[in-house]
Amino acid sequence: MSADERGGMSGDERGGMRAGKHGRMSAGGRGRRNRNQPRELRVNPVACQAHGVCIELLPELISADPWGYPVIAPGPVPPALIPLAERAANSCPTLALLLMSPD
């Protein structure tokens, strides 16, 4: 059964977005972000449950406080670490780690 038959949107109708791991939407094709663009890691303290996955995957930028919650190094993510930062954000079981453009 196609998306049209179900009454849903196809990938083209969603603007090139497709569900990735954990059902998150990620830009596909031409909409991909330039890896050299400055980006920062942020933690949603309400969503974080201190699983520690991000700390294990990106110890260069994330350490643990005394209770096991992540502490993010200030400033933008170095370009060489962006793929690892993306992996850490995508691996967060509570979706609390965000990789964003700086404000």
C-alpha positions, 0 to 999 in steps of 0.5 A: 500500500502506498502513502497515497493509498493510506492518506499519508505524505510521500517523501517528496511531499515532506520536503525531502525529509525521511525518517531515520533511526529512532523515527527522527526526521533527517534531511535527505539529498540536497538538504544536507547540512554542510559539515563545516558549518559551526554547530553546538551541542546542547542538552535538554535537561528535562528530557535527559535521564543520564543514560551516559550514551553521549558521554561514552560516544563523545568524551572529547566534548562531553563529561559527566557531573557527579550525578552522571548527567552530561556537561558539554564543553562550551563553544562550537563543535570542531569540524573534525568532531561533527560526525561523532557529535551527530552520532552521539545526538542520534544515539541519545535514548531520550532525544535530549542531546541536540546538535544545533546551529549557534544562535 
